[in-house]
Amino acid sequence: MTRPLAAPARRLSSRFRPGAATPYLFIAPWVFGFVAFTLGPLLFSLYISFFDWPLVGKPEFTGLSNYVTILTDDTDFTRSFWVTMKFAAMFVPSNLIVALLLAMLLNQPMFASGFFRAAFYMPSIISGVALVTIWSWLLSHEYGVINYMLSLLGIGQINWLGNPNWAPVSIVLVSLWSVGATMLIFLAGLKSISKELYEAASLSGVGKIGQFFLITLPLLSPVLLFNLVTTVIAAFQQLTLALLLTGGGPIKSTYMLAMYIYDTAFKYQDMGYAAAMSWLMLLLIIALTLAIFKFSSMWVFYETEVKGDKR
């Protein structure tokens, strides 16, 4: 009667054999870091969003009043929200287009292709402060290199960082300097497309432009979807460039939502109100992401999917 229990007993004991805990030890640092530095602060920010929580002083529970004030009586929040939307409308398509063009260029057989890939990716790992320092010199109204090059073409000087119409454009131009990560993801997607498809299309008389729209874009659409979502998220989290380049000016033309949250928390020392705005921004990002996924079935093509298969 005891023999049928032998196999389960052996299986149970094998779970506690020496070395069975090794995989868990390897992932333990990540789990600890995630709980301590991501999940923990995230839940704590949700908790303090229901309080009037000064940086120094005694917090006071206020319920949903922070959220009600933000949505009904905070003109600065509304303005910074539309500034962020304007930035995202310029940044997202330009980032994707530039990254895709660079990826297609690097996908071509060329001399020292590895060097050029590293060169295009290198700016994306440069510190944000160093990047801002370089571009503040380049975009300077008085002695900037870009204005000097425009003067050689007979174009008058542009006040890139001091004009409310040009300052948001300047932030977008500087942000395009760091498209390296997006470019590499596009490049990996291009490498996965079979060259036989292009050869067959060429033999059928399809030109390069037709091959791009009939082969490249459809097969690259899952990668495009991923980059679109991550770029939208990055657009709403933009802080460093606007904070250091323009300080939110001129006339708050670059005063984005992330900067308003930062100022509320550390300049005005209202942590509860800043946490509430952060959660509203998170909900907005989630809503945009869900909308993108909702409509992605109209333009995203997966090689393995079978149209009309409802199983």
C-alpha positions as CSV (number, residue, x, y, z in Angstrom):
1,M,0.0,0.0,0.0
2,T,3.0,2.3,0.6
3,R,4.6,1.8,-2.9
4,P,2.3,4.3,-4.8
5,L,3.4,7.0,-2.3
6,A,7.1,6.5,-3.2
7,A,7.0,8.4,-6.5
8,P,5.3,11.5,-5.1
9,A,7.7,11.4,-2.1
10,R,10.7,11.3,-4.5
11,R,9.3,14.2,-6.5
12,L,8.7,16.2,-3.3
13,S,12.2,15.5,-2.1
14,S,13.7,16.5,-5.4
15,R,12.3,20.0,-5.0
16,F,14.5,20.4,-1.9
17,R,17.6,18.8,-3.3
18,P,20.9,20.8,-3.0
19,G,21.0,23.5,-5.7
20,A,17.3,23.7,-6.2
21,A,17.3,27.2,-4.7
22,T,20.0,28.5,-7.0
23,P,17.7,30.0,-9.7
24,Y,15.8,31.8,-7.0
25,L,19.1,33.2,-5.6
26,F,19.9,34.6,-9.1
27,I,16.6,36.4,-9.4
28,A,16.5,37.5,-5.8
29,P,18.4,40.8,-6.4
30,W,16.0,41.8,-9.2
31,V,13.0,40.9,-7.0
32,F,14.4,42.8,-4.1
33,G,15.2,45.8,-6.3
34,F,11.7,45.7,-7.9
35,V,9.9,45.6,-4.5
36,A,12.1,48.1,-2.8
37,F,12.6,50.7,-5.6
38,T,9.6,50.2,-7.9
39,L,6.5,48.5,-6.4
40,G,7.0,49.9,-2.9
41,P,7.4,53.6,-3.9
42,L,4.5,53.1,-6.4
43,L,2.1,51.9,-3.7
44,F,3.3,54.5,-1.3
45,S,2.7,57.3,-3.8
46,L,-0.9,56.0,-4.2
47,Y,-1.3,56.1,-0.5
48,I,0.0,59.6,0.0
49,S,-2.1,60.9,-2.9
50,F,-5.1,60.9,-0.6
51,F,-3.3,63.1,1.9
52,D,-2.2,66.7,2.2
53,W,1.4,65.6,2.6
54,P,3.9,68.4,3.0
55,L,7.6,67.5,2.7
56,V,8.1,68.8,6.2
57,G,5.2,68.6,8.5
58,K,2.3,66.4,9.6
59,P,0.2,64.8,6.8
60,E,-3.6,65.2,6.8
61,F,-6.0,62.8,5.2
62,T,-8.1,64.6,2.5
63,G,-9.6,61.7,0.6
64,L,-10.2,62.5,-3.1
65,S,-9.8,66.2,-2.8
66,N,-6.4,66.3,-4.5
67,Y,-7.9,64.5,-7.6
68,V,-11.0,66.8,-7.6
69,T,-8.9,69.9,-7.4
70,I,-6.6,68.7,-10.2
71,L,-9.4,67.9,-12.5
72,T,-11.7,70.9,-11.8
73,D,-9.7,73.8,-10.6
74,D,-6.0,73.5,-11.6
75,T,-5.3,75.6,-14.7
76,D,-1.5,74.8,-14.5
77,F,-2.3,71.1,-14.7
78,T,-4.5,71.7,-17.8
79,R,-1.9,73.8,-19.5
80,S,1.0,71.5,-18.8
81,F,-1.1,68.6,-20.0
82,W,-1.7,70.3,-23.4
83,V,2.0,71.3,-23.6
84,T,2.8,67.6,-23.1
85,M,0.3,66.5,-25.7
86,K,1.7,69.0,-28.2
87,F,5.2,67.7,-27.5
88,A,4.1,64.1,-27.9
89,A,2.4,64.9,-31.2
90,M,5.7,66.2,-32.6
91,F,8.1,63.8,-30.8
92,V,6.4,60.4,-31.4
93,P,6.1,60.5,-35.2
94,S,9.5,62.2,-35.7
95,N,11.2,59.8,-33.4
96,L,9.8,56.8,-35.2
97,I,10.5,58.1,-38.7
98,V,14.1,59.1,-37.9
99,A,14.8,55.8,-36.1
100,L,13.3,53.8,-39.0
101,L,15.3,55.7,-41.6
102,L,18.5,55.2,-39.7
103,A,17.7,51.5,-39.3
104,M,17.1,51.0,-43.0
105,L,20.3,52.8,-43.8
106,L,22.3,50.6,-41.4
107,N,20.6,47.5,-42.7
108,Q,22.3,48.0,-46.1
109,P,25.6,46.2,-46.7
110,M,28.3,48.8,-46.1
111,F,31.9,49.2,-45.0
112,A,32.4,49.4,-41.2
113,S,28.7,48.9,-40.5
114,G,29.4,47.9,-36.9
115,F,31.2,51.2,-36.3
116,F,28.2,53.2,-37.6
117,R,25.7,51.3,-35.5
118,A,27.8,52.0,-32.4
119,A,28.1,55.7,-33.5
120,F,24.4,56.2,-34.0
121,Y,23.6,54.4,-30.7
122,M,26.2,56.2,-28.6
123,P,24.3,59.4,-28.0
124,S,21.4,57.5,-26.4
125,I,23.7,56.5,-23.5
126,I,25.1,60.0,-22.9
127,S,24.1,61.6,-19.6
128,G,21.1,63.9,-20.0
129,V,23.1,66.8,-18.3
130,A,26.0,66.4,-20.8
131,L,23.5,66.2,-23.7
132,V,21.8,69.4,-22.6
133,T,25.2,71.2,-22.2
134,I,26.2,70.3,-25.7
135,W,22.9,71.3,-27.3
136,S,22.6,74.6,-25.3
137,W,25.9,75.6,-27.0
138,L,24.7,74.5,-30.4
139,L,21.3,76.2,-30.0
140,S,22.6,79.4,-28.5
141,H,21.0,82.5,-30.0
142,E,24.2,84.6,-29.9
143,Y,27.0,82.2,-30.6
144,G,25.4,78.9,-31.5
145,V,26.8,76.7,-34.3
146,I,23.4,76.0,-35.8
147,N,22.6,79.7,-36.2
148,Y,26.0,80.3,-37.7
149,M,25.4,77.6,-40.3
150,L,22.0,79.1,-41.0
151,S,23.6,82.5,-41.5
152,L,25.9,81.0,-44.2
153,L,22.7,80.0,-46.1
154,G,21.3,83.5,-45.7
155,I,18.8,82.6,-43.0
156,G,18.4,84.9,-40.1
157,Q,19.2,83.9,-36.5
158,I,16.5,81.9,-34.7
159,N,16.0,82.3,-31.0
160,W,15.7,78.5,-30.5
161,L,15.3,78.5,-26.7
162,G,13.9,82.0,-26.1
163,N,11.0,82.0,-28.5
164,P,7.8,80.3,-27.3
165,N,7.1,79.0,-30.9
166,W,10.6,77.5,-31.4
167,A,11.3,76.3,-27.9
168,P,9.1,73.1,-28.1
169,V,10.6,72.4,-31.5
170,S,14.0,72.7,-30.0
171,I,13.2,70.1,-27.3
172,V,12.0,67.7,-30.0
173,L,15.2,68.2,-32.0
174,V,17.4,67.6,-29.0
175,S,15.3,64.5,-28.0
176,L,15.9,63.0,-31.5
177,W,19.6,62.8,-30.7
178,S,18.8,59.8,-28.5
179,V,16.9,57.6,-31.0
180,G,19.6,54.9,-30.8
181,A,17.6,52.4,-28.8
182,T,14.5,52.7,-31.0
183,M,16.8,52.4,-34.1
184,L,18.3,49.2,-32.9
185,I,14.9,47.6,-32.3
186,F,13.9,48.6,-35.8
187,L,17.2,47.2,-37.1
188,A,16.6,43.9,-35.4
189,G,13.1,43.7,-37.0
190,L,14.5,44.5,-40.4
191,K,17.1,41.7,-40.0
192,S,14.3,39.2,-39.4
193,I,12.6,39.9,-42.7
194,S,13.6,37.3,-45.4
195,K,15.5,38.6,-48.3
196,E,13.7,36.1,-50.6
197,L,10.6,38.3,-50.3
198,Y,12.4,41.3,-51.7
199,E,13.9,39.2,-54.5
200,A,10.5,37.8,-55.4
201,A,9.0,41.3,-55.4
202,S,11.9,42.6,-57.5
203,L,11.4,39.8,-60.1
204,S,7.7,40.7,-60.2
205,G,8.6,44.3,-61.1
206,V,7.9,45.9,-57.7
207,G,10.1,48.9,-57.1
208,K,11.9,49.9,-53.9
209,I,9.0,52.1,-52.7
210,G,6.5,49.4,-53.4
211,Q,8.6,46.9,-51.5
212,F,8.7,49.2,-48.5
213,F,4.9,49.6,-48.3
214,L,4.1,46.0,-49.3
215,I,6.8,44.0,-47.5
216,T,8.8,46.1,-45.0
217,L,6.0,48.0,-43.2
218,P,3.6,45.1,-42.8
219,L,6.3,42.7,-41.5
220,L,7.8,45.4,-39.3
221,S,4.4,46.4,-37.9
222,P,4.8,44.4,-34.6
223,V,8.1,46.1,-34.0
224,L,6.5,49.4,-34.9
225,L,3.7,48.8,-32.4
226,F,6.3,48.2,-29.6
227,N,8.3,51.3,-30.5
228,L,5.1,53.3,-30.7
229,V,4.0,52.4,-27.2
230,T,7.4,52.9,-25.6
231,T,7.9,56.3,-27.4
232,V,4.5,57.5,-26.2
233,I,5.4,56.6,-22.7
234,A,8.8,58.4,-23.0
235,A,7.1,61.5,-24.4
236,F,4.9,61.8,-21.3
237,Q,7.8,61.3,-19.0
238,Q,10.0,63.9,-20.6
239,L,11.6,66.1,-17.9
240,T,15.4,66.4,-18.1
241,L,15.6,68.2,-21.5
242,A,12.9,70.8,-20.8
243,L,14.0,71.3,-17.2
244,L,17.7,72.0,-18.0
245,L,17.3,73.6,-21.5
246,T,14.5,76.0,-21.0
247,G,13.3,75.6,-17.4
248,G,9.8,75.3,-18.7
249,G,9.9,78.7,-20.5
250,P,9.5,80.9,-22.3
251,I,6.0,81.7,-21.1
252,K,5.7,78.1,-20.0
253,S,5.7,76.9,-23.6
254,T,7.8,73.9,-22.5
255,Y,6.3,73.5,-19.1
256,M,5.4,69.8,-19.3
257,L,3.4,67.7,-17.0
258,A,6.4,65.9,-15.6
259,M,8.0,69.2,-14.8
260,Y,4.8,70.5,-13.0
261,I,4.8,67.3,-10.9
262,Y,8.5,67.8,-10.1
263,D,8.0,71.4,-9.1
264,T,4.9,70.6,-7.0
265,A,6.8,67.9,-5.1
266,F,10.2,69.4,-4.5
267,K,9.7,73.1,-5.1
268,Y,6.3,73.6,-3.4
269,Q,6.8,70.6,-1.2
270,D,3.3,69.2,-1.7
271,M,4.0,65.5,-2.0
272,G,0.4,64.4,-1.8
273,Y,-0.7,66.6,-4.7
274,A,2.2,65.6,-6.8
275,A,1.5,61.9,-6.2
276,A,-2.1,62.4,-7.3
277,M,-0.9,64.1,-10.5
278,S,1.5,61.2,-11.1
279,W,-1.3,58.7,-10.8
280,L,-3.5,60.7,-13.2
281,M,-0.6,60.7,-15.7
282,L,-0.2,57.0,-15.2
283,L,-3.9,56.5,-15.9
284,L,-3.6,58.7,-19.0
285,I,-0.6,56.7,-20.3
286,I,-2.5,53.4,-19.7
287,A,-5.5,54.7,-21.5
288,L,-3.4,55.8,-24.5
289,T,-1.6,52.4,-24.5
290,L,-4.9,50.5,-24.5
291,A,-6.2,52.7,-27.3
292,I,-3.1,51.9,-29.4
293,F,-3.6,48.2,-28.8
294,K,-7.3,48.4,-29.5
295,F,-6.7,49.8,-33.0
296,S,-3.5,47.9,-33.6
297,S,-5.4,45.0,-35.2
298,M,-6.2,47.3,-38.1
299,W,-2.6,47.8,-39.1
300,V,-0.4,45.3,-37.3
301,F,0.4,42.1,-39.2
302,Y,1.8,38.9,-37.6
303,E,3.3,36.3,-39.9
304,T,1.9,33.4,-38.0
305,E,-1.7,34.7,-37.6
306,V,-4.4,33.1,-39.7
307,K,-7.1,35.6,-40.7
308,G,-10.6,34.4,-39.8
309,D,-9.3,31.8,-37.4
310,K,-11.4,32.2,-34.3
311,R,-10.1,29.3,-32.3
